[in-house]
Structures are given as C-alpha cells and as structure tokens.
Amino acid sequence: MNMKISTEISSAAYKVGEERAIEYVAKAGFDAYDFSMFDMCPFDWGRGDFAEHFGHPLAGSDYLSFARRLKKVADDCGIICNQSHAPFPTWCEKIEKYIYRAIECTAEAGGEICIVHPDTRLSTGENIELYSRMLEFAKDVGVKIACENMWGWDFQNNCPCPASCSKSEDFLAVLNGVGDPYLVACLDIGHAEIPGSGDGAVNMIYALGDHLKALHIHDTDRYHDSHQIPFSMNIDFFFVAKALKNIGYSGYLTLEADSYLSHFSPEDTYKGVCDLAASVKRIADMF
C-alpha cells in the first residue's frame, strides 16, 4: 500500500499565508493538507483568555467563504484537505462556539475529520458528554470528530503527567463511551511518547486499532512537546510505521511538526516544507 502524506499548514501560513502555504505543500509532494484553524481565536496562555477581534478571515462573519477559497486553491493544486484542527484549549468556554465553526469550515474545505482536543480538566464521563453534544452538529454537516491524546504537566514537580485521553485506557473509555462511528481517534505520536503521560506510540497504536483514523506525526526529546521534524530527535519511527502497518491503518500520514518552520524566513519557507515532505516520505517508505 502506498501511504498518502499530509501536513499541518499553520506554521507555513504564519510566514506566507494560507493560500501560498497550500501551494507550497502541493508543490513539495504532499497529497493533502491539515487545515489548522488556530487563528480563528488565538489563545493567550498568559492571560488564560483570547482576543475576540483580531482580523483573521476565520474570525469574521465570512469565514465559510474563506474555507471555500482554500478548497479552490487546493483543487487547483491537485490536493485535498484530509483533516482539520479546531482551536483549543477546549476548557475555555469562549472557544466552544469556534469549535463548531471549525467543524463547519472543515465541511466547506472538503475535509472528512476535525480534530477536537478533549477538555483536560474534565473527567472521562464529562468528556463523553462533551463529544456526544458536538457530534450532533458534526453529523449534520458530514464531518467526523477525532479525539486526540493529550498530556499534562505537573508544575509542582516540573514533569509530565497524565491528562484526559493521554493513556490508552482513558482514550478508549471516551471512544467506547460515546460509541459512535463519527467519533474517531487521532494519535499524536509525540504526546504518546512523553514518559509519565502516554503509553508509548506503538502501544497506543495497537490499543486503538480500528478507532485510529488520523495522526499527528512529529519528533520529540521524549520529555517536551517538541513538534519537530521526524528523525531529528528521539522517536524511532521504524517501529511506529511497523505498528501502523500491522493494524491495517489506512489513513493519512499527517505531520504536525509545526516548530520546524519557526526559524525559516518567508523566502525560505518552501525549502522547509520540502524538508518536511522528505521526512514523512521516509516514514511512508518504512510502511
């Protein structure tokens, strides 16, 4: 099986805008893009809140037209939107309406899956209620929601710690508790590899099995949430690819190595996108 590859576009879009980011992704050889919608409502982690008015088209009243425009750009380039990422943190009440907006935009862009973080401050049962409520809307527009494994930080001991859906058992409890094929799993490979938080990417791939329909692939030092280009840090992607093949994974290999482009200039961004494409093609070859 030839695996299709995709990447988030937020890191390139910060340099050159969404439309050119999609053009670069297509030119670099990706089959699809992950529609990142964080600019819909950027979160100020210092204040624990976000600014309601900041000028991005996704934040305005004509947000669906913007999503349709990106679909046209992708169509012209010969690629698709395979998935999207809704704004977060989910525990911020003001963000919830934008999550629904992100689901709408996913449908307009032609994406099949919208990744929505669990609320890491809620219990398993409360997250089941959260996703069940959102699914009513997602089904109406024909988009699946993907729950993602998150991670926590123990500030007192300055170390990673479990959070909602960070370990296989809790992740599966949410998926099975909702019990709806419109709720699927997105496994963040880097989050899974953080000791004290996840079970390890390979273990979680086998545990999730048929629930696994989306990925966030990036490399880490296996301590911080590094989001770096694969093969630059400490994750062994050979065993990740082997596990994905063994469970019959048929989704996209989607990068979320958004930190990699942070030091590239706008003029060099395309080169960085090509580097990302080469890295995920290595994983596809392993598969």
HUHU-V184101 format. One record per residue. N is the residue number from 0. PHI is phi in whole degrees, 0 to 359 (* if undefined). PSI is psi in degrees with one decimal (none if undefined). Layout:
N_PHI_PSI + N_PHI_PSI
This chain:
0_*_132.4 + 1_270_116.0 + 2_281_137.2 + 3_273_147.8 + 4_241_150.0 + 5_213_168.7 + 6_206_152.9 + 7_294_154.2 + 8_247_-1.7 + 9_298_-43.0 + 10_296_-39.6 + 11_286_-36.0 + 12_296_-32.7 + 13_297_-25.4 + 14_269_-41.9 + 15_229_0.4 + 16_91_157.5 + 17_296_-41.8 + 18_296_-47.4 + 19_291_-33.1 + 20_301_-43.5 + 21_296_-40.7 + 22_298_-41.9 + 23_296_-42.5 + 24_299_-43.3 + 25_294_-45.3 + 26_296_-31.8 + 27_284_-11.1 + 28_107_8.7 + 29_287_151.3 + 30_271_-19.2 + 31_200_172.6 + 32_227_151.2 + 33_264_114.5 + 34_284_99.2 + 35_277_127.8 + 36_240_33.6 + 37_291_-28.1 + 38_287_-4.3 + 39_298_-35.3 + 40_198_77.3 + 41_305_138.7 + 42_258_133.5 + 43_265_101.1 + 44_293_-25.9 + 45_292_-42.0 + 46_271_-18.4 + 47_71_31.5 + 48_202_178.9 + 49_220_161.7 + 50_276_131.4 + 51_285_-24.6 + 52_232_110.1 + 53_215_5.5 + 54_92_-7.2 + 55_287_141.8 + 56_305_-32.5 + 57_293_-19.5 + 58_270_-13.9 + 59_272_-178.9 + 60_286_-18.2 + 61_258_33.5 + 62_297_-33.0 + 63_291_-33.7 + 64_295_-36.8 + 65_297_-44.2 + 66_298_-40.7 + 67_294_-35.4 + 68_295_-40.2 + 69_294_-35.2 + 70_298_-41.1 + 71_296_-42.2 + 72_299_-45.9 + 73_296_-43.2 + 74_302_-44.5 + 75_296_-28.3 + 76_270_-8.6 + 77_84_21.5 + 78_234_175.6 + 79_230_169.2 + 80_270_115.1 + 81_270_-28.4 + 82_199_172.5 + 83_221_171.9 + 84_229_118.7 + 85_285_159.3 + 86_298_159.9 + 87_209_167.4 + 88_281_142.0 + 89_295_-24.3 + 90_288_-13.5 + 91_281_114.6 + 92_301_-34.3 + 93_294_-22.7 + 94_280_-21.5 + 95_304_-42.3 + 96_296_-28.7 + 97_283_-24.5 + 98_295_-42.5 + 99_296_-38.8 + 100_298_-40.5 + 101_297_-38.4 + 102_297_-42.6 + 103_301_-47.1 + 104_296_-34.0 + 105_300_-45.3 + 106_299_-43.9 + 107_295_-34.2 + 108_280_-9.3 + 109_92_10.4 + 110_282_152.1 + 111_263_-24.1 + 112_226_135.3 + 113_243_121.1 + 114_277_124.4 + 115_234_119.7 + 116_298_146.7 + 117_291_162.0 + 118_276_106.9 + 119_290_-6.7 + 120_263_-0.5 + 121_255_162.1 + 122_283_171.0 + 123_303_-47.5 + 124_299_-39.0 + 125_290_-34.4 + 126_290_-32.7 + 127_300_-44.2 + 128_296_-40.5 + 129_299_-50.7 + 130_291_-36.0 + 131_299_-40.1 + 132_294_-43.8 + 133_291_-31.7 + 134_296_-31.3 + 135_303_-41.3 + 136_285_-43.9 + 137_300_-39.3 + 138_297_-36.4 + 139_297_-30.2 + 140_256_2.6 + 141_77_32.5 + 142_240_134.9 + 143_275_148.0 + 144_258_135.2 + 145_250_122.6 + 146_282_141.8 + 147_243_141.3 + 148_290_124.5 + 149_254_-173.1 + 150_213_160.6 + 151_237_173.2 + 152_225_126.1 + 153_272_99.7 + 154_291_-28.4 + 155_293_-41.9 + 156_258_-0.2 + 157_54_56.1 + 158_207_160.4 + 159_295_154.5 + 160_210_162.5 + 161_296_152.7 + 162_219_177.5 + 163_304_127.2 + 164_70_12.8 + 165_286_-28.8 + 166_249_154.9 + 167_305_-44.7 + 168_300_-46.1 + 169_288_-37.7 + 170_301_-49.6 + 171_295_-32.6 + 172_297_-38.3 + 173_290_-48.2 + 174_300_-47.7 + 175_286_-29.3 + 176_294_-37.6 + 177_286_-43.5 + 178_61_42.4 + 179_227_131.9 + 180_296_-12.4 + 181_278_-6.9 + 182_252_117.1 + 183_236_-179.6 + 184_251_135.8 + 185_247_117.6 + 186_266_119.0 + 187_273_111.6 + 188_298_-42.1 + 189_294_-44.0 + 190_300_-40.5 + 191_295_-24.5 + 192_268_-1.6 + 193_282_113.7 + 194_301_140.9 + 195_86_-8.2 + 196_241_-64.2 + 197_265_177.3 + 198_266_-0.5 + 199_98_137.6 + 200_301_-45.5 + 201_298_-46.4 + 202_301_-41.3 + 203_288_-33.8 + 204_300_-47.9 + 205_294_-37.9 + 206_292_-41.3 + 207_286_-36.1 + 208_53_-123.7 + 209_292_-15.5 + 210_290_-22.6 + 211_281_112.2 + 212_235_-5.9 + 213_210_158.1 + 214_224_152.9 + 215_237_108.9 + 216_255_126.9 + 217_198_166.9 + 218_256_153.3 + 219_216_170.8 + 220_275_7.9 + 221_64_30.5 + 222_216_-46.3 + 223_257_163.6 + 224_273_74.8 + 225_285_-35.4 + 226_52_50.9 + 227_256_168.2 + 228_297_137.1 + 229_306_147.0 + 230_75_14.6 + 231_254_-12.7 + 232_227_-126.5 + 233_246_2.2 + 234_273_135.4 + 235_266_102.4 + 236_282_-13.1 + 237_299_-46.1 + 238_287_-29.3 + 239_296_-48.2 + 240_298_-40.2 + 241_297_-42.8 + 242_295_-42.5 + 243_300_-42.1 + 244_295_-40.5 + 245_294_-29.6 + 246_270_-1.5 + 247_75_32.3 + 248_300_131.1 + 249_236_9.8 + 250_276_-167.7 + 251_275_151.1 + 252_271_99.2 + 253_252_122.8 + 254_281_144.1 + 255_226_50.0 + 256_269_54.7 + 257_291_-19.4 + 258_287_-20.7 + 259_297_-39.2 + 260_277_-0.6 + 261_298_-29.3 + 262_260_4.5 + 263_275_142.7 + 264_283_161.8 + 265_306_-36.3 + 266_291_-27.1 + 267_259_4.5 + 268_299_-40.0 + 269_299_-39.8 + 270_301_-42.1 + 271_297_-39.5 + 272_296_-37.2 + 273_295_-38.6 + 274_300_-43.8 + 275_298_-43.4 + 276_299_-41.9 + 277_297_-37.6 + 278_292_-43.6 + 279_284_-25.2 + 280_295_-31.1 + 281_296_-40.2 + 282_293_-40.4 + 283_298_-38.4 + 284_294_-38.0 + 285_298_-41.3 + 286_299_none
